[in-house]
Amino acid sequence: MELDPKQMLHDVLVGAVVKNDWPEEVDFVVDYPTDKNAQADLFSNVAMVLSKRVGSAPRAVAEQLL
């Protein structure tokens, strides 16, 4: 059984959301970059989406997700 990296990252991010007691019903994206010059294998907008819901800066949310 092959593991899907997108699903694995999504599951990790959902776990971090739950751990921080943030709203679980957040609709965020995990996907592959479309830019051929991208420096990443995957990206997510979870910090941007959550920042609006929890009233914190996206960078602060991203740091808490780590």
PyMOL Python script that loads the backbone (N, CA, C, O; Angstrom):
from pymol import cmd

cmd.read_pdbstr("""\
ATOM      1  N   MET A   1       0.843  -1.182   0.000  1.00  0.00           N
ATOM      2  CA  MET A   1       0.000   0.000   0.000  1.00  0.00           C
ATOM      3  C   MET A   1       0.887   1.244   0.000  1.00  0.00           C
ATOM      4  O   MET A   1       1.707   1.428   0.900  1.00  0.00           O
ATOM      5  N   GLU A   2       0.722   2.088  -1.004  1.00  0.00           N
ATOM      6  CA  GLU A   2       1.516   3.300  -1.128  1.00  0.00           C
ATOM      7  C   GLU A   2       0.847   4.442  -0.369  1.00  0.00           C
ATOM      8  O   GLU A   2      -0.362   4.650  -0.475  1.00  0.00           O
ATOM      9  N   LEU A   3       1.645   5.171   0.390  1.00  0.00           N
ATOM     10  CA  LEU A   3       1.126   6.296   1.154  1.00  0.00           C
ATOM     11  C   LEU A   3       1.107   7.550   0.286  1.00  0.00           C
ATOM     12  O   LEU A   3       2.043   7.803  -0.472  1.00  0.00           O
ATOM     13  N   ASP A   4       0.049   8.323   0.401  1.00  0.00           N
ATOM     14  CA  ASP A   4      -0.104   9.560  -0.353  1.00  0.00           C
ATOM     15  C   ASP A   4       0.470  10.716   0.469  1.00  0.00           C
ATOM     16  O   ASP A   4      -0.053  11.010   1.543  1.00  0.00           O
ATOM     17  N   PRO A   5       1.532  11.380  -0.005  1.00  0.00           N
ATOM     18  CA  PRO A   5       2.136  12.472   0.760  1.00  0.00           C
ATOM     19  C   PRO A   5       1.164  13.610   1.074  1.00  0.00           C
ATOM     20  O   PRO A   5       1.222  14.195   2.156  1.00  0.00           O
ATOM     21  N   LYS A   6       0.266  13.924   0.127  1.00  0.00           N
ATOM     22  CA  LYS A   6      -0.717  14.982   0.382  1.00  0.00           C
ATOM     23  C   LYS A   6      -1.616  14.613   1.551  1.00  0.00           C
ATOM     24  O   LYS A   6      -1.879  15.446   2.418  1.00  0.00           O
ATOM     25  N   GLN A   7      -2.085  13.382   1.583  1.00  0.00           N
ATOM     26  CA  GLN A   7      -2.966  12.939   2.660  1.00  0.00           C
ATOM     27  C   GLN A   7      -2.216  12.885   3.985  1.00  0.00           C
ATOM     28  O   GLN A   7      -2.765  13.227   5.033  1.00  0.00           O
ATOM     29  N   MET A   8      -0.964  12.454   3.933  1.00  0.00           N
ATOM     30  CA  MET A   8      -0.160  12.387   5.156  1.00  0.00           C
ATOM     31  C   MET A   8       0.021  13.785   5.758  1.00  0.00           C
ATOM     32  O   MET A   8      -0.139  13.960   6.966  1.00  0.00           O
ATOM     33  N   LEU A   9       0.354  14.778   4.930  1.00  0.00           N
ATOM     34  CA  LEU A   9       0.519  16.146   5.426  1.00  0.00           C
ATOM     35  C   LEU A   9      -0.804  16.689   5.938  1.00  0.00           C
ATOM     36  O   LEU A   9      -0.841  17.344   6.980  1.00  0.00           O
ATOM     37  N   HIS A  10      -1.882  16.428   5.226  1.00  0.00           N
ATOM     38  CA  HIS A  10      -3.206  16.873   5.672  1.00  0.00           C
ATOM     39  C   HIS A  10      -3.517  16.311   7.055  1.00  0.00           C
ATOM     40  O   HIS A  10      -3.984  17.040   7.931  1.00  0.00           O
ATOM     41  N   ASP A  11      -3.263  15.033   7.255  1.00  0.00           N
ATOM     42  CA  ASP A  11      -3.534  14.396   8.543  1.00  0.00           C
ATOM     43  C   ASP A  11      -2.681  14.994   9.661  1.00  0.00           C
ATOM     44  O   ASP A  11      -3.166  15.193  10.775  1.00  0.00           O
ATOM     45  N   VAL A  12      -1.420  15.279   9.367  1.00  0.00           N
ATOM     46  CA  VAL A  12      -0.536  15.897  10.364  1.00  0.00           C
ATOM     47  C   VAL A  12      -1.047  17.289  10.729  1.00  0.00           C
ATOM     48  O   VAL A  12      -1.060  17.656  11.904  1.00  0.00           O
ATOM     49  N   LEU A  13      -1.465  18.059   9.736  1.00  0.00           N
ATOM     50  CA  LEU A  13      -1.972  19.405  10.003  1.00  0.00           C
ATOM     51  C   LEU A  13      -3.276  19.372  10.789  1.00  0.00           C
ATOM     52  O   LEU A  13      -3.478  20.193  11.684  1.00  0.00           O
ATOM     53  N   VAL A  14      -4.156  18.443  10.471  1.00  0.00           N
ATOM     54  CA  VAL A  14      -5.399  18.299  11.247  1.00  0.00           C
ATOM     55  C   VAL A  14      -5.064  17.962  12.697  1.00  0.00           C
ATOM     56  O   VAL A  14      -5.684  18.498  13.615  1.00  0.00           O
ATOM     57  N   GLY A  15      -4.095  17.086  12.909  1.00  0.00           N
ATOM     58  CA  GLY A  15      -3.664  16.755  14.264  1.00  0.00           C
ATOM     59  C   GLY A  15      -3.136  17.966  15.008  1.00  0.00           C
ATOM     60  O   GLY A  15      -3.404  18.126  16.199  1.00  0.00           O
ATOM     61  N   ALA A  16      -2.384  18.827  14.320  1.00  0.00           N
ATOM     62  CA  ALA A  16      -1.862  20.042  14.949  1.00  0.00           C
ATOM     63  C   ALA A  16      -2.986  21.016  15.277  1.00  0.00           C
ATOM     64  O   ALA A  16      -2.940  21.690  16.305  1.00  0.00           O
ATOM     65  N   VAL A  17      -3.986  21.094  14.420  1.00  0.00           N
ATOM     66  CA  VAL A  17      -5.145  21.952  14.687  1.00  0.00           C
ATOM     67  C   VAL A  17      -5.857  21.474  15.948  1.00  0.00           C
ATOM     68  O   VAL A  17      -6.196  22.281  16.814  1.00  0.00           O
ATOM     69  N   VAL A  18      -6.082  20.186  16.054  1.00  0.00           N
ATOM     70  CA  VAL A  18      -6.749  19.608  17.229  1.00  0.00           C
ATOM     71  C   VAL A  18      -5.910  19.847  18.482  1.00  0.00           C
ATOM     72  O   VAL A  18      -6.445  20.219  19.526  1.00  0.00           O
ATOM     73  N   LYS A  19      -4.612  19.635  18.381  1.00  0.00           N
ATOM     74  CA  LYS A  19      -3.704  19.807  19.523  1.00  0.00           C
ATOM     75  C   LYS A  19      -3.750  21.233  20.068  1.00  0.00           C
ATOM     76  O   LYS A  19      -3.627  21.440  21.276  1.00  0.00           O
ATOM     77  N   ASN A  20      -3.924  22.211  19.188  1.00  0.00           N
ATOM     78  CA  ASN A  20      -3.960  23.616  19.593  1.00  0.00           C
ATOM     79  C   ASN A  20      -5.363  24.097  19.961  1.00  0.00           C
ATOM     80  O   ASN A  20      -5.561  25.286  20.210  1.00  0.00           O
ATOM     81  N   ASP A  21      -6.331  23.190  19.998  1.00  0.00           N
ATOM     82  CA  ASP A  21      -7.723  23.530  20.329  1.00  0.00           C
ATOM     83  C   ASP A  21      -8.302  24.604  19.407  1.00  0.00           C
ATOM     84  O   ASP A  21      -9.061  25.468  19.847  1.00  0.00           O
ATOM     85  N   TRP A  22      -7.937  24.540  18.131  1.00  0.00           N
ATOM     86  CA  TRP A  22      -8.499  25.434  17.139  1.00  0.00           C
ATOM     87  C   TRP A  22      -9.705  24.764  16.503  1.00  0.00           C
ATOM     88  O   TRP A  22      -9.870  23.551  16.631  1.00  0.00           O
ATOM     89  N   PRO A  23     -10.560  25.532  15.813  1.00  0.00           N
ATOM     90  CA  PRO A  23     -11.742  24.944  15.172  1.00  0.00           C
ATOM     91  C   PRO A  23     -11.348  23.867  14.159  1.00  0.00           C
ATOM     92  O   PRO A  23     -10.553  24.117  13.253  1.00  0.00           O
ATOM     93  N   GLU A  24     -11.906  22.688  14.321  1.00  0.00           N
ATOM     94  CA  GLU A  24     -11.553  21.558  13.449  1.00  0.00           C
ATOM     95  C   GLU A  24     -12.197  21.646  12.070  1.00  0.00           C
ATOM     96  O   GLU A  24     -11.719  21.015  11.127  1.00  0.00           O
ATOM     97  N   GLU A  25     -13.261  22.410  11.941  1.00  0.00           N
ATOM     98  CA  GLU A  25     -13.974  22.466  10.670  1.00  0.00           C
ATOM     99  C   GLU A  25     -13.373  23.512   9.722  1.00  0.00           C
ATOM    100  O   GLU A  25     -14.100  24.240   9.046  1.00  0.00           O
ATOM    101  N   VAL A  26     -12.059  23.574   9.683  1.00  0.00           N
ATOM    102  CA  VAL A  26     -11.351  24.507   8.813  1.00  0.00           C
ATOM    103  C   VAL A  26     -11.136  23.847   7.452  1.00  0.00           C
ATOM    104  O   VAL A  26     -10.650  22.719   7.367  1.00  0.00           O
ATOM    105  N   ASP A  27     -11.500  24.559   6.402  1.00  0.00           N
ATOM    106  CA  ASP A  27     -11.365  24.037   5.043  1.00  0.00           C
ATOM    107  C   ASP A  27     -10.079  24.585   4.435  1.00  0.00           C
ATOM    108  O   ASP A  27     -10.049  25.715   3.946  1.00  0.00           O
ATOM    109  N   PHE A  28      -9.012  23.778   4.467  1.00  0.00           N
ATOM    110  CA  PHE A  28      -7.731  24.218   3.928  1.00  0.00           C
ATOM    111  C   PHE A  28      -7.264  23.265   2.837  1.00  0.00           C
ATOM    112  O   PHE A  28      -7.800  22.169   2.673  1.00  0.00           O
ATOM    113  N   VAL A  29      -6.253  23.708   2.095  1.00  0.00           N
ATOM    114  CA  VAL A  29      -5.755  22.980   0.931  1.00  0.00           C
ATOM    115  C   VAL A  29      -4.347  22.454   1.194  1.00  0.00           C
ATOM    116  O   VAL A  29      -3.519  23.143   1.789  1.00  0.00           O
ATOM    117  N   VAL A  30      -4.088  21.249   0.753  1.00  0.00           N
ATOM    118  CA  VAL A  30      -2.738  20.700   0.665  1.00  0.00           C
ATOM    119  C   VAL A  30      -2.596  20.233  -0.777  1.00  0.00           C
ATOM    120  O   VAL A  30      -3.398  19.435  -1.262  1.00  0.00           O
ATOM    121  N   ASP A  31      -1.566  20.738  -1.459  1.00  0.00           N
ATOM    122  CA  ASP A  31      -1.427  20.388  -2.876  1.00  0.00           C
ATOM    123  C   ASP A  31       0.032  20.512  -3.314  1.00  0.00           C
ATOM    124  O   ASP A  31       0.893  20.952  -2.553  1.00  0.00           O
ATOM    125  N   TYR A  32       0.281  20.114  -4.555  1.00  0.00           N
ATOM    126  CA  TYR A  32       1.595  20.241  -5.166  1.00  0.00           C
ATOM    127  C   TYR A  32       1.686  21.605  -5.845  1.00  0.00           C
ATOM    128  O   TYR A  32       0.708  22.058  -6.440  1.00  0.00           O
ATOM    129  N   PRO A  33       2.844  22.270  -5.768  1.00  0.00           N
ATOM    130  CA  PRO A  33       2.993  23.559  -6.454  1.00  0.00           C
ATOM    131  C   PRO A  33       2.882  23.380  -7.968  1.00  0.00           C
ATOM    132  O   PRO A  33       3.329  22.370  -8.511  1.00  0.00           O
ATOM    133  N   THR A  34       2.291  24.351  -8.641  1.00  0.00           N
ATOM    134  CA  THR A  34       2.180  24.291 -10.097  1.00  0.00           C
ATOM    135  C   THR A  34       3.338  25.017 -10.773  1.00  0.00           C
ATOM    136  O   THR A  34       3.595  24.802 -11.957  1.00  0.00           O
ATOM    137  N   ASP A  35       4.028  25.861 -10.043  1.00  0.00           N
ATOM    138  CA  ASP A  35       5.180  26.597 -10.570  1.00  0.00           C
ATOM    139  C   ASP A  35       6.387  25.666 -10.656  1.00  0.00           C
ATOM    140  O   ASP A  35       6.791  25.081  -9.651  1.00  0.00           O
ATOM    141  N   LYS A  36       6.953  25.529 -11.823  1.00  0.00           N
ATOM    142  CA  LYS A  36       8.093  24.621 -12.009  1.00  0.00           C
ATOM    143  C   LYS A  36       9.339  25.087 -11.259  1.00  0.00           C
ATOM    144  O   LYS A  36      10.255  24.294 -11.039  1.00  0.00           O
ATOM    145  N   ASN A  37       9.390  26.351 -10.867  1.00  0.00           N
ATOM    146  CA  ASN A  37      10.525  26.892 -10.124  1.00  0.00           C
ATOM    147  C   ASN A  37      10.290  26.864  -8.617  1.00  0.00           C
ATOM    148  O   ASN A  37      11.092  27.404  -7.855  1.00  0.00           O
ATOM    149  N   ALA A  38       9.220  26.251  -8.191  1.00  0.00           N
ATOM    150  CA  ALA A  38       8.886  26.212  -6.763  1.00  0.00           C
ATOM    151  C   ALA A  38       9.966  25.484  -5.981  1.00  0.00           C
ATOM    152  O   ALA A  38      10.588  24.545  -6.479  1.00  0.00           O
ATOM    153  N   GLN A  39      10.176  25.922  -4.772  1.00  0.00           N
ATOM    154  CA  GLN A  39      11.191  25.343  -3.899  1.00  0.00           C
ATOM    155  C   GLN A  39      10.586  24.335  -2.921  1.00  0.00           C
ATOM    156  O   GLN A  39      11.257  23.915  -1.978  1.00  0.00           O
ATOM    157  N   ALA A  40       9.348  23.948  -3.130  1.00  0.00           N
ATOM    158  CA  ALA A  40       8.661  23.060  -2.190  1.00  0.00           C
ATOM    159  C   ALA A  40       8.083  21.854  -2.917  1.00  0.00           C
ATOM    160  O   ALA A  40       7.815  21.903  -4.117  1.00  0.00           O
ATOM    161  N   ASP A  41       7.897  20.773  -2.168  1.00  0.00           N
ATOM    162  CA  ASP A  41       7.254  19.581  -2.714  1.00  0.00           C
ATOM    163  C   ASP A  41       5.740  19.664  -2.559  1.00  0.00           C
ATOM    164  O   ASP A  41       4.994  19.203  -3.424  1.00  0.00           O
ATOM    165  N   LEU A  42       5.290  20.251  -1.455  1.00  0.00           N
ATOM    166  CA  LEU A  42       3.865  20.429  -1.163  1.00  0.00           C
ATOM    167  C   LEU A  42       3.662  21.807  -0.550  1.00  0.00           C
ATOM    168  O   LEU A  42       4.603  22.402  -0.025  1.00  0.00           O
ATOM    169  N   PHE A  43       2.436  22.313  -0.616  1.00  0.00           N
ATOM    170  CA  PHE A  43       2.114  23.558   0.069  1.00  0.00           C
ATOM    171  C   PHE A  43       0.747  23.432   0.715  1.00  0.00           C
ATOM    172  O   PHE A  43      -0.044  22.555   0.366  1.00  0.00           O
ATOM    173  N   SER A  44       0.479  24.322   1.664  1.00  0.00           N
ATOM    174  CA  SER A  44      -0.825  24.372   2.313  1.00  0.00           C
ATOM    175  C   SER A  44      -1.141  25.815   2.681  1.00  0.00           C
ATOM    176  O   SER A  44      -0.242  26.606   2.964  1.00  0.00           O
ATOM    177  N   ASN A  45      -2.422  26.147   2.674  1.00  0.00           N
ATOM    178  CA  ASN A  45      -2.871  27.467   3.091  1.00  0.00           C
ATOM    179  C   ASN A  45      -3.453  27.442   4.504  1.00  0.00           C
ATOM    180  O   ASN A  45      -4.177  28.361   4.890  1.00  0.00           O
ATOM    181  N   VAL A  46      -3.147  26.410   5.270  1.00  0.00           N
ATOM    182  CA  VAL A  46      -3.760  26.229   6.583  1.00  0.00           C
ATOM    183  C   VAL A  46      -3.491  27.409   7.514  1.00  0.00           C
ATOM    184  O   VAL A  46      -4.389  27.810   8.255  1.00  0.00           O
ATOM    185  N   ALA A  47      -2.292  27.974   7.500  1.00  0.00           N
ATOM    186  CA  ALA A  47      -1.984  29.097   8.393  1.00  0.00           C
ATOM    187  C   ALA A  47      -2.806  30.330   8.022  1.00  0.00           C
ATOM    188  O   ALA A  47      -3.277  31.049   8.903  1.00  0.00           O
ATOM    189  N   MET A  48      -2.978  30.574   6.740  1.00  0.00           N
ATOM    190  CA  MET A  48      -3.775  31.723   6.296  1.00  0.00           C
ATOM    191  C   MET A  48      -5.242  31.555   6.684  1.00  0.00           C
ATOM    192  O   MET A  48      -5.872  32.492   7.173  1.00  0.00           O
ATOM    193  N   VAL A  49      -5.772  30.373   6.467  1.00  0.00           N
ATOM    194  CA  VAL A  49      -7.179  30.111   6.785  1.00  0.00           C
ATOM    195  C   VAL A  49      -7.412  30.192   8.292  1.00  0.00           C
ATOM    196  O   VAL A  49      -8.374  30.811   8.746  1.00  0.00           O
ATOM    197  N   LEU A  50      -6.533  29.568   9.057  1.00  0.00           N
ATOM    198  CA  LEU A  50      -6.693  29.567  10.509  1.00  0.00           C
ATOM    199  C   LEU A  50      -6.501  30.947  11.117  1.00  0.00           C
ATOM    200  O   LEU A  50      -7.157  31.280  12.104  1.00  0.00           O
ATOM    201  N   SER A  51      -5.615  31.755  10.548  1.00  0.00           N
ATOM    202  CA  SER A  51      -5.345  33.072  11.126  1.00  0.00           C
ATOM    203  C   SER A  51      -6.616  33.910  11.198  1.00  0.00           C
ATOM    204  O   SER A  51      -6.818  34.654  12.157  1.00  0.00           O
ATOM    205  N   LYS A  52      -7.454  33.793  10.206  1.00  0.00           N
ATOM    206  CA  LYS A  52      -8.725  34.519  10.210  1.00  0.00           C
ATOM    207  C   LYS A  52      -9.659  33.993  11.293  1.00  0.00           C
ATOM    208  O   LYS A  52     -10.380  34.765  11.925  1.00  0.00           O
ATOM    209  N   ARG A  53      -9.646  32.693  11.503  1.00  0.00           N
ATOM    210  CA  ARG A  53     -10.561  32.071  12.468  1.00  0.00           C
ATOM    211  C   ARG A  53     -10.148  32.303  13.917  1.00  0.00           C
ATOM    212  O   ARG A  53     -11.000  32.474  14.789  1.00  0.00           O
ATOM    213  N   VAL A  54      -8.825  32.310  14.178  1.00  0.00           N
ATOM    214  CA  VAL A  54      -8.354  32.410  15.563  1.00  0.00           C
ATOM    215  C   VAL A  54      -7.869  33.808  15.921  1.00  0.00           C
ATOM    216  O   VAL A  54      -7.540  34.063  17.079  1.00  0.00           O
ATOM    217  N   GLY A  55      -7.818  34.722  14.949  1.00  0.00           N
ATOM    218  CA  GLY A  55      -7.450  36.100  15.230  1.00  0.00           C
ATOM    219  C   GLY A  55      -5.971  36.314  15.502  1.00  0.00           C
ATOM    220  O   GLY A  55      -5.607  37.222  16.250  1.00  0.00           O
ATOM    221  N   SER A  56      -5.120  35.501  14.914  1.00  0.00           N
ATOM    222  CA  SER A  56      -3.671  35.653  15.051  1.00  0.00           C
ATOM    223  C   SER A  56      -3.053  35.849  13.672  1.00  0.00           C
ATOM    224  O   SER A  56      -3.677  35.564  12.650  1.00  0.00           O
ATOM    225  N   ALA A  57      -1.830  36.335  13.663  1.00  0.00           N
ATOM    226  CA  ALA A  57      -1.111  36.505  12.400  1.00  0.00           C
ATOM    227  C   ALA A  57      -0.797  35.133  11.797  1.00  0.00           C
ATOM    228  O   ALA A  57      -0.544  34.180  12.535  1.00  0.00           O
ATOM    229  N   PRO A  58      -0.810  35.023  10.475  1.00  0.00           N
ATOM    230  CA  PRO A  58      -0.513  33.739   9.836  1.00  0.00           C
ATOM    231  C   PRO A  58       0.827  33.142  10.262  1.00  0.00           C
ATOM    232  O   PRO A  58       0.938  31.929  10.435  1.00  0.00           O
ATOM    233  N   ARG A  59       1.833  33.980  10.429  1.00  0.00           N
ATOM    234  CA  ARG A  59       3.149  33.471  10.834  1.00  0.00           C
ATOM    235  C   ARG A  59       3.089  32.858  12.232  1.00  0.00           C
ATOM    236  O   ARG A  59       3.697  31.817  12.479  1.00  0.00           O
ATOM    237  N   ALA A  60       2.360  33.498  13.148  1.00  0.00           N
ATOM    238  CA  ALA A  60       2.222  32.967  14.508  1.00  0.00           C
ATOM    239  C   ALA A  60       1.493  31.627  14.483  1.00  0.00           C
ATOM    240  O   ALA A  60       1.860  30.703  15.209  1.00  0.00           O
ATOM    241  N   VAL A  61       0.473  31.525  13.658  1.00  0.00           N
ATOM    242  CA  VAL A  61      -0.264  30.264  13.524  1.00  0.00           C
ATOM    243  C   VAL A  61       0.658  29.188  12.963  1.00  0.00           C
ATOM    244  O   VAL A  61       0.676  28.063  13.463  1.00  0.00           O
ATOM    245  N   ALA A  62       1.424  29.526  11.930  1.00  0.00           N
ATOM    246  CA  ALA A  62       2.343  28.555  11.321  1.00  0.00           C
ATOM    247  C   ALA A  62       3.372  28.062  12.335  1.00  0.00           C
ATOM    248  O   ALA A  62       3.694  26.875  12.365  1.00  0.00           O
ATOM    249  N   GLU A  63       3.883  28.963  13.158  1.00  0.00           N
ATOM    250  CA  GLU A  63       4.861  28.559  14.173  1.00  0.00           C
ATOM    251  C   GLU A  63       4.246  27.608  15.191  1.00  0.00           C
ATOM    252  O   GLU A  63       4.911  26.684  15.659  1.00  0.00           O
ATOM    253  N   GLN A  64       2.984  27.827  15.537  1.00  0.00           N
ATOM    254  CA  GLN A  64       2.313  26.929  16.483  1.00  0.00           C
ATOM    255  C   GLN A  64       2.016  25.569  15.858  1.00  0.00           C
ATOM    256  O   GLN A  64       1.937  24.563  16.563  1.00  0.00           O
ATOM    257  N   LEU A  65       1.855  25.536  14.551  1.00  0.00           N
ATOM    258  CA  LEU A  65       1.606  24.265  13.873  1.00  0.00           C
ATOM    259  C   LEU A  65       2.827  23.361  13.899  1.00  0.00           C
ATOM    260  O   LEU A  65       2.706  22.138  13.835  1.00  0.00           O
ATOM    261  N   LEU A  66       4.008  23.971  13.995  1.00  0.00           N
ATOM    262  CA  LEU A  66       5.236  23.183  14.037  1.00  0.00           C
ATOM    263  C   LEU A  66       5.343  22.556  15.385  1.00  0.00           C
ATOM    264  O   LEU A  66       6.306  21.839  15.657  1.00  0.00           O
TER     265      LEU A  66
END
""", "prot")
cmd.dss("prot")
cmd.show_as("cartoon", "prot")
cmd.util.cbc("prot")
cmd.orient("prot")
